[in-house]
């Protein structure tokens, strides 16, 4: 959304709830852009789905959680990394269906 290092995608389809795919690095410019996108769409941040625990994908989680306390945070477990991001993670599992940005997504991490 705001350049290198954030690796974040915004999903919004149905009225109301929006989702982020990955939380980025927590740069203030990135957080402000998230807030602008939500405001323009008259939406709230319902969930943040993090693909993995690398810094450029997950380190913004704690700051986003403070700004959007009602948002749920989910990712595939990586215990060695997860604790350092200070959010309550919902553990995703292969084969699960999640709702994000008004659409359903089937999680399939099996090799192609």
DAZI-V999109 format. One record per residue. N is the residue number from 1. RES is the residue in three letters. SS is DSSP state (2 for helix, 1 for strand, 0 for the rest). OMEGA is omega in whole degrees, 0 to 359 (NA if undefined). D_CENTER is the distance of its C-alpha to the mean C-alpha in Angstrom with 1 decimal. Layout:
N/RES/SS/OMEGA/D_CENTER
N/RES/SS/OMEGA/D_CENTER
This chain:
1/UNK/0/184/12.5
2/UNK/0/175/14.9
3/UNK/0/186/16.5
4/UNK/0/175/16.7
5/UNK/0/183/14.6
6/UNK/0/177/11.2
7/UNK/0/183/10.4
8/UNK/0/178/7.6
9/UNK/1/183/8.2
10/UNK/1/177/8.4
11/UNK/1/175/9.7
12/UNK/1/180/12.4
13/UNK/0/181/15.5
14/UNK/0/177/17.1
15/UNK/0/173/18.1
16/UNK/0/190/16.0
17/UNK/1/176/12.5
18/UNK/1/180/9.7
19/UNK/1/170/6.2
20/UNK/1/168/3.8
21/UNK/1/184/4.3
22/UNK/0/188/4.3
23/UNK/0/179/4.8
24/UNK/0/187/8.4
25/UNK/0/178/11.5
26/UNK/0/177/11.7
27/UNK/0/184/14.5
28/UNK/2/179/15.9
29/UNK/2/179/16.4
30/UNK/2/179/12.7
31/UNK/2/177/12.0
32/UNK/2/178/15.0
33/UNK/2/176/14.0
34/UNK/2/180/10.9
35/UNK/2/178/13.5
36/UNK/2/180/16.0
37/UNK/2/178/14.1
38/UNK/2/181/13.6
39/UNK/2/180/17.2
40/UNK/2/182/18.6
41/UNK/0/183/17.3
42/UNK/0/185/18.3
43/UNK/0/172/14.9
44/UNK/1/178/12.8
45/UNK/1/183/9.0
46/UNK/1/182/9.2
47/UNK/1/174/5.9
48/UNK/1/178/2.3
49/UNK/1/183/3.8
50/UNK/1/185/5.1
51/UNK/0/178/8.4
52/UNK/0/190/10.6
53/UNK/0/177/11.6
54/UNK/0/185/13.2
55/UNK/2/183/13.2
56/UNK/2/179/12.0
57/UNK/2/189/8.7
58/UNK/2/189/8.1
59/UNK/0/175/10.8
60/UNK/0/185/9.2
61/UNK/2/184/7.5
62/UNK/2/179/10.9
63/UNK/2/177/11.7
64/UNK/2/179/8.8
65/UNK/2/178/9.8
66/UNK/2/180/13.3
67/UNK/2/184/13.0
68/UNK/0/187/11.2
69/UNK/0/179/12.8
70/UNK/0/182/12.6
71/UNK/0/175/8.9
72/UNK/1/180/8.4
73/UNK/1/183/6.4
74/UNK/1/175/7.4
75/UNK/1/172/8.7
76/UNK/1/185/12.2
77/UNK/0/172/14.4
78/UNK/0/190/15.7
79/UNK/2/181/17.8
80/UNK/2/182/19.2
81/UNK/2/190/16.0
82/UNK/2/185/13.8
83/UNK/2/184/16.1
84/UNK/2/182/16.0
85/UNK/2/170/12.5
86/UNK/0/170/14.0
87/UNK/0/176/11.5
88/UNK/0/183/12.5
89/UNK/1/166/10.8
90/UNK/1/181/11.6
91/UNK/1/175/13.1
92/UNK/1/178/12.6
93/UNK/0/178/15.9
94/UNK/0/180/17.5
95/UNK/0/179/18.8
96/UNK/0/172/16.5
97/UNK/1/178/15.6
98/UNK/1/175/12.4
99/UNK/1/181/12.2
100/UNK/1/177/9.5
101/UNK/0/177/10.7
102/UNK/0/179/14.2
103/UNK/1/177/14.7
104/UNK/1/179/15.0
105/UNK/1/176/14.0
106/UNK/1/182/16.1
107/UNK/0/180/14.8
108/UNK/0/180/17.6
109/UNK/0/178/17.7
110/UNK/0/180/21.4
111/UNK/0/181/23.1
112/UNK/0/NA/24.4
